[in-house]
């Protein structure tokens, strides 16, 4: 339904998406909209009441107004009866989740040495861990990036990363690298079946091995990377932090900080699509899913937490691009962002 803008002068009526959930995140998610009307047009109220009449069984609506002392009042918008207003009370920010410390200590690796320690501990029973340690020994993880830009494409599964990265490779005459790197991707299934501490050490090691490949490739051409540290961290944070979105540590928390010893890209782009579109793409691929991919498909709150964790990671932060339009449009927008930020 379109809401009126003609009654506004400089400030227009805006529709803002909203979502809420209780402590039962699997069943309590409710979607809705905030209608912001700075001039309190009567036609806005009329359209809302019309919406209630048409969808009385499935709609709830209320208004928020500011009182003389700056307080906020909520009044249910009902048909045929009127409920009085109730005051909205501001509450403080929730305490950080106790799992945040666990993330810093074990769930996300913020240095090569911490991931290496775990792989060394399990190498006696997992031969592939020894092979990864040997590859790490062959890498100069302190190598700096070359003169060409490094662009990372991130996003949930089935958001179009593979299609976009291949198109960018061709358009920019770039080198395309993927995470985990090809030299260790054959052991991915082995580590995905291990406890999370070991599994994430594998992905962390993959980032450092990948960084060596990135540094070398960026000497000769632009580099496009299909996933990097953002993915490793976002999935781990969403998995370890229970509850809903407010349970995530606040923006600026240490868990969102880029590892000091890991090569930083010049630009990170996060692709997003609607839930419905992503599910259609997932079913069309017919590929075997990891445990976390299956969780994304079945648990909307988990998906929301992964996306929010992506957005909160800093230095570098993600530039968000809507990947719902046709692939040609997504490619064009991405190239515009790259040329503006990386001077390619």
Secondary structure, 3 states (H helix, E strand, C coil): CCCCCCCCCCCCCEEEEEEECCCCCCCCCEEEEEEECCCCCHHHHHHHHHHHHHCCCCCCCEEEEECCCCCEEEEECCCCCCCCCEEECCCCCCCCCCHHHHHHHHHCCCCHHHHHHHHHHHCCCCHHHHHHHHHHHHCCCCCCCCCCCEEEEEECCCCCHHHHHHHHHHHHCCEEEECCCHHHHCCHHHHHCCCHHHHHHHHHHHHHHHHHHHHHHCCCCCEEEECCHHHHHHHHHHHHCCCCHHHCCCCCCHHHECCCCCCCCCEEEEEECCHHHHHHHHHHHCCCCCHHHHHHHHCHHHHHHHHHHHHHCECCCEEEEECCCCHHHHHHHHHHHHHHHHCC
